[in-house]
Amino acid sequence: MFKTIRSILLVGSVVAGINTPVSAQTVLNVSTWLPPTHVQNSVVWPTWGKWVEEATEGRVTVNIENSSNNPGQLFEVVEDSVADASFSFNGFVPGRFELEQIVELPGLGANAEAASLAYWRTYQKYLQAANEFDGLEVIGLFTHGPGVMHTSFPVNSLDDLKGKKIRIGGGVQAEIGKRLGVIPVAAPGNKVYELLQTGVVDGAFMPMVEQQGMRLVEVAPYVTVLPTGMYMGAFSMFISPDFMDSIGEKDAEAIRSVSGERLSLMAGAAWDKSDIEAKKFSEENGGKVNLLSYGDQMSLDYLKVTDGIDQQWLESVKGKKVDAQAALDFLRIEAQMFSTKQKDAGVN
């Protein structure tokens, strides 16, 4: 499985340009965001597009369009059939995706591939019943790699963050930022470079990939990495039910056959690979990456700061009629089981 996924990622750039053949019956328009060179747009969407074209024997082809929409609005864009499919960070819509924060909680101790698999399976077994994605068909769920601190200044202790203006994406990040004493600045990911460049913020909590993907090494060269990460960020990929109805059951099922767990795994693996590449890129371009160990004081302090977030989340979703504790236990077991398989297979 691991070799297969990584082989797919190696050819991601080859399939980045998906052309619509003359004989195509239907074009599936994907509205996306982030820079065109970002892993989501250069690997994940094109790879899935290739899968869709093959699964439908060319009857459905995928057109990827970079959108100027606020990514938090893309859920509605697809609900209203302005676009056929898209993806977004769930935390951009406060109050809607509270259960989806389950995978963002600190301490998962897994990479994005393992977290994404666990997230998808947990959604299928527990979260789906709450219908938080009403009006959409979910085709994939994934996380970015462990969140790190990107700052314009060196961070030698958590106290260095107090009073600093930090871009916060939403979700569990918001609570972490509050506990760290930062001044939160809410903004979508595609605005972070500009905010740092103009001094509106002093840093951002995002995955390592953004040192390269968003060129943050140029404006936030100090990167502080906790051994288990700060948090994970939950993303969803979704498609219009109207679109699926319009293409007939055969092709709709063909699309589903290359989505779900398969798509979630591929997306997580792609973001992991980009984290590794971005770390190297950062260090080669003046970035200063500080990899903390479990015994470092900052790591120990972070455990204290984030203590109790699990229980706080559990309390917040009591009205959802989902066994949230069972879901959280299941998620963590699935993530750790897959992480063990990764280690046995020699996957970092």
C-alpha positions as CSV (number, residue, x, y, z in Angstrom):
1,M,0.0,0.0,0.0
2,F,2.7,2.4,1.0
3,K,4.8,1.9,-2.1
4,T,1.7,2.2,-4.3
5,I,0.7,5.5,-2.8
6,R,4.2,6.9,-3.0
7,S,4.5,5.8,-6.6
8,I,1.4,7.7,-7.4
9,L,2.8,10.8,-5.7
10,L,6.0,10.6,-7.7
11,V,4.0,11.0,-10.9
12,G,1.7,13.6,-9.6
13,S,3.4,16.4,-11.5
14,V,3.0,14.4,-14.7
15,V,-0.8,14.2,-14.4
16,A,-1.1,17.8,-13.3
17,G,-2.5,18.9,-16.7
18,I,-5.7,16.9,-17.3
19,N,-7.0,17.6,-20.8
20,T,-10.6,17.0,-21.7
21,P,-10.8,14.7,-24.7
22,V,-13.2,15.6,-27.5
23,S,-15.3,12.5,-26.8
24,A,-15.9,13.5,-23.1
25,Q,-19.5,13.6,-22.1
26,T,-19.2,15.4,-18.8
27,V,-16.6,17.9,-17.3
28,L,-16.4,17.9,-13.5
29,N,-15.3,21.4,-12.4
30,V,-13.2,21.5,-9.3
31,S,-12.9,24.9,-7.6
32,T,-9.7,25.1,-5.6
33,W,-7.5,27.6,-3.8
34,L,-3.9,27.8,-2.5
35,P,-1.1,28.4,-5.1
36,P,-1.1,26.3,-8.3
37,T,2.2,24.7,-7.2
38,H,0.9,23.7,-3.8
39,V,0.7,20.0,-3.2
40,Q,-3.1,20.0,-3.1
41,N,-3.3,21.5,-6.6
42,S,-0.2,20.0,-8.2
43,V,-0.6,16.4,-6.9
44,V,-3.8,15.6,-5.0
45,W,-6.5,17.0,-7.3
46,P,-4.7,16.0,-10.5
47,T,-4.1,12.4,-9.2
48,W,-7.8,12.1,-8.3
49,G,-8.8,13.6,-11.6
50,K,-6.8,10.9,-13.4
51,W,-8.4,8.2,-11.3
52,V,-11.9,9.6,-12.1
53,E,-11.2,9.7,-15.8
54,E,-9.9,6.1,-15.7
55,A,-12.8,4.8,-13.5
56,T,-15.4,6.4,-15.8
57,E,-13.6,5.3,-19.0
58,G,-13.3,8.9,-20.1
59,R,-17.0,9.8,-19.6
60,V,-16.1,12.2,-16.8
61,T,-13.0,14.4,-16.9
62,V,-11.8,16.8,-14.3
63,N,-11.2,20.5,-14.8
64,I,-9.3,22.2,-12.0
65,E,-9.8,25.9,-11.6
66,N,-8.1,28.1,-9.0
67,S,-10.8,30.2,-7.3
68,S,-10.6,33.6,-5.8
69,N,-13.3,32.7,-3.4
70,N,-12.8,32.8,0.3
71,P,-12.1,29.1,1.0
72,G,-14.7,29.2,3.8
73,Q,-17.3,29.9,1.2
74,L,-16.5,26.9,-1.0
75,F,-18.9,24.7,0.9
76,E,-21.8,27.0,-0.2
77,V,-20.3,27.3,-3.7
78,V,-20.6,23.5,-4.2
79,E,-24.0,23.3,-2.3
80,D,-25.3,25.9,-4.8
81,S,-23.7,24.0,-7.7
82,V,-21.7,27.0,-8.8
83,A,-18.8,24.4,-8.8
84,D,-19.1,20.7,-8.9
85,A,-16.4,19.9,-6.2
86,S,-13.9,21.6,-3.9
87,F,-12.1,21.3,-0.7
88,S,-11.7,23.5,2.4
89,F,-10.4,23.6,5.9
90,N,-13.3,22.8,8.2
91,G,-12.3,25.4,10.8
92,F,-13.1,28.2,8.3
93,V,-16.8,27.8,9.2
94,P,-17.1,28.3,13.0
95,G,-19.9,26.3,14.6
96,R,-20.7,24.0,11.7
97,F,-18.0,21.3,11.9
98,E,-17.6,20.8,15.6
99,L,-17.3,17.0,15.5
100,E,-14.7,17.2,12.7
101,Q,-12.3,18.8,15.2
102,I,-11.8,15.4,16.7
103,V,-8.7,14.8,14.5
104,E,-7.2,18.2,15.3
105,L,-6.8,17.6,19.1
106,P,-3.2,17.6,20.3
107,G,-1.4,14.4,21.0
108,L,-2.4,12.2,18.1
109,G,1.2,11.4,17.4
110,A,0.7,10.4,13.8
111,N,1.6,11.8,10.4
112,A,-1.0,13.1,8.0
113,E,-1.4,9.8,6.1
114,A,-2.2,7.9,9.3
115,A,-4.4,10.7,10.7
116,S,-6.3,10.9,7.4
117,L,-7.1,7.2,7.3
118,A,-8.2,7.3,10.9
119,Y,-10.3,10.4,10.3
120,W,-12.1,8.9,7.3
121,R,-12.9,5.6,9.2
122,T,-14.1,7.6,12.2
123,Y,-16.3,9.7,10.1
124,Q,-17.9,6.6,8.5
125,K,-18.4,4.8,11.8
126,Y,-19.4,7.7,14.0
127,L,-19.5,11.3,12.7
128,Q,-21.5,10.9,9.5
129,A,-24.7,10.4,11.5
130,A,-24.6,14.0,12.7
131,N,-24.9,15.2,9.1
132,E,-22.6,18.2,9.5
133,F,-22.0,18.1,5.7
134,D,-25.7,18.4,4.9
135,G,-26.1,19.4,1.3
136,L,-22.7,17.9,0.2
137,E,-21.4,14.5,-0.6
138,V,-18.0,14.0,1.2
139,I,-15.5,12.3,-1.1
140,G,-12.4,12.6,1.1
141,L,-11.2,13.7,4.5
142,F,-7.6,14.4,5.4
143,T,-5.3,16.4,7.6
144,H,-2.3,18.4,6.9
145,G,0.9,17.3,8.7
146,P,1.5,18.2,12.3
147,G,1.1,22.0,12.9
148,V,4.3,23.9,13.6
149,M,5.1,27.5,14.5
150,H,6.2,29.8,11.6
151,T,7.4,33.1,13.1
152,S,9.3,36.2,12.1
153,F,11.2,35.9,15.4
154,P,13.0,33.0,17.3
155,V,10.9,31.1,19.8
156,N,13.0,30.0,22.7
157,S,10.1,29.4,25.1
158,L,6.3,29.5,25.0
159,D,6.4,32.8,26.8
160,D,7.9,34.3,23.7
161,L,4.6,33.9,22.0
162,K,2.6,35.8,24.6
163,G,1.1,39.0,23.1
164,K,2.3,38.2,19.6
165,K,-0.1,38.5,16.7
166,I,-0.5,35.0,15.2
167,R,-2.7,34.0,12.3
168,I,-5.2,31.4,13.5
169,G,-7.1,29.3,11.0
170,G,-9.9,28.2,13.3
171,G,-10.9,24.9,14.8
172,V,-8.7,23.6,17.7
173,Q,-6.0,26.2,16.8
174,A,-8.2,28.9,18.2
175,E,-8.3,27.3,21.7
176,I,-4.5,26.6,21.5
177,G,-3.8,30.2,20.6
178,K,-6.0,31.4,23.5
179,R,-4.1,29.2,26.0
180,L,-0.7,30.4,24.6
181,G,-1.7,34.0,25.1
182,V,-1.3,35.1,21.5
183,I,-3.4,37.8,19.8
184,P,-5.4,35.8,17.3
185,V,-5.8,37.1,13.7
186,A,-8.3,35.1,11.7
187,A,-7.5,34.8,8.0
188,P,-7.6,32.2,5.3
189,G,-4.4,30.4,4.4
190,N,-4.0,32.1,1.1
191,K,-3.7,35.5,2.9
192,V,-0.9,34.5,5.3
193,Y,2.1,35.5,3.2
194,E,0.7,39.0,2.7
195,L,-0.1,39.3,6.4
196,L,3.4,38.4,7.4
197,Q,5.0,40.5,4.7
198,T,3.2,43.6,5.8
199,G,3.7,43.0,9.5
200,V,0.0,42.5,10.3
201,V,1.0,39.3,12.1
202,D,4.2,38.0,13.7
203,G,3.6,34.4,12.8
204,A,1.2,31.6,11.9
205,F,0.4,28.1,13.1
206,M,0.5,25.9,10.0
207,P,2.1,22.7,8.7
208,M,5.7,22.6,7.6
209,V,4.7,22.4,3.9
210,E,3.9,26.1,3.9
211,Q,7.5,27.1,4.3
212,Q,7.7,26.1,0.6
213,G,4.0,25.9,-0.6
214,M,3.3,29.5,0.5
215,R,6.9,30.6,0.6
216,L,6.7,31.5,4.3
217,V,10.5,31.0,4.6
218,E,10.7,34.4,3.1
219,V,8.6,36.1,5.7
220,A,8.6,33.7,8.7
221,P,12.0,31.9,8.6
222,Y,11.9,30.6,12.2
223,V,10.1,27.3,12.5
224,T,9.5,25.6,15.8
225,V,8.5,21.9,15.7
226,L,7.1,20.0,18.6
227,P,7.7,16.3,18.7
228,T,4.0,15.4,18.3
229,G,3.1,18.6,16.5
230,M,0.9,21.3,17.9
231,Y,-2.3,20.0,16.3
232,M,-3.6,18.5,13.1
233,G,-5.8,20.5,10.6
234,A,-8.9,18.8,9.3
235,F,-9.8,19.3,5.7
236,S,-12.7,17.9,3.6
237,M,-13.1,17.3,-0.1
238,F,-16.7,17.3,-1.3
239,I,-18.9,17.1,-4.4
240,S,-22.3,18.3,-5.3
241,P,-25.1,15.7,-4.9
242,D,-26.8,17.3,-7.9
243,F,-23.7,16.7,-10.0
244,M,-23.6,13.0,-8.9
245,D,-27.3,12.6,-9.8
246,S,-26.7,14.2,-13.2
247,I,-24.1,11.7,-14.4
248,G,-26.1,8.5,-13.6
249,E,-25.5,5.8,-11.0
250,K,-22.8,4.0,-13.0
251,D,-20.4,6.9,-13.2
252,A,-21.3,8.2,-9.7
253,E,-20.3,4.8,-8.3
254,A,-17.2,4.9,-10.4
255,I,-16.2,8.2,-8.8
256,R,-17.0,6.9,-5.3
257,S,-14.8,3.9,-6.0
258,V,-11.7,6.2,-6.3
259,S,-12.7,8.5,-3.5
260,G,-13.3,7.9,0.2
261,E,-10.6,6.0,2.0
262,R,-8.4,5.8,-1.1
263,L,-8.5,9.5,-1.7
264,S,-8.1,10.4,2.0
265,L,-4.9,8.2,2.2
266,M,-3.4,9.7,-1.0
267,A,-4.0,13.2,0.2
268,G,-2.5,12.6,3.6
269,A,0.5,10.9,2.1
270,A,1.0,13.8,-0.4
271,W,1.0,16.4,2.3
272,D,3.4,14.3,4.4
273,K,5.8,14.1,1.4
274,S,5.6,17.9,0.9
275,D,6.3,18.5,4.6
276,I,9.6,16.6,4.2
277,E,10.5,18.5,1.0
278,A,9.5,21.8,2.6
279,K,11.8,21.3,5.6
280,K,14.7,20.8,3.3
281,F,13.7,23.7,1.2
282,S,13.4,26.0,4.2
283,E,16.9,25.0,5.5
284,E,18.4,25.6,2.0
285,N,16.8,29.0,1.8
286,G,17.7,30.6,5.1
287,G,15.1,29.0,7.3
288,K,16.0,28.1,10.9
289,V,14.1,24.9,11.8
290,N,14.2,24.0,15.5
291,L,13.2,20.3,16.1
292,L,12.3,19.9,19.7
293,S,12.6,16.6,21.6
294,Y,10.1,15.1,24.1
295,G,12.3,16.2,27.0
296,D,12.7,19.8,26.0
297,Q,11.2,22.3,28.3
298,M,9.0,23.8,25.6
299,S,7.6,20.4,24.8
300,L,6.8,19.7,28.4
301,D,5.2,23.2,28.8
302,Y,3.1,22.6,25.7
303,L,1.7,19.4,27.3
304,K,0.6,21.4,30.3
305,V,-0.9,24.2,28.2
306,T,-3.0,21.9,26.2
307,D,-4.1,19.6,29.0
308,G,-7.8,19.3,29.1
309,I,-8.6,20.2,25.5
310,D,-9.9,16.7,24.9
311,Q,-12.5,17.1,27.7
312,Q,-13.4,20.6,26.5
313,W,-14.1,19.3,23.1
314,L,-16.2,16.4,24.4
315,E,-18.3,18.8,26.4
316,S,-18.8,21.0,23.4
317,V,-20.3,18.2,21.2
318,K,-22.6,16.6,23.8
319,G,-25.7,17.7,21.9
320,K,-24.6,16.1,18.7
321,K,-26.1,12.6,19.6
322,V,-22.8,10.9,18.7
323,D,-20.7,8.9,21.2
324,A,-17.8,11.3,21.0
325,Q,-15.7,9.5,23.5
326,A,-16.0,6.2,21.6
327,A,-15.2,8.1,18.4
328,L,-12.1,9.7,19.9
329,D,-10.9,6.3,21.2
330,F,-11.5,4.7,17.8
331,L,-9.7,7.5,16.0
332,R,-6.6,7.2,18.1
333,I,-6.5,3.4,17.9
334,E,-6.8,3.5,14.1
335,A,-4.1,6.2,13.8
336,Q,-1.7,4.3,16.0
337,M,-2.3,1.0,14.3
338,F,-1.6,2.5,10.9
339,S,1.5,4.3,12.3
340,T,2.8,1.0,13.4
341,K,2.3,-0.5,10.0
342,Q,4.1,2.5,8.5
343,K,7.1,1.9,10.8
344,D,7.1,-1.8,10.0
345,A,7.2,-0.9,6.3
346,G,10.0,1.6,6.8
347,V,7.8,4.7,6.2
348,N,8.8,7.8,8.2
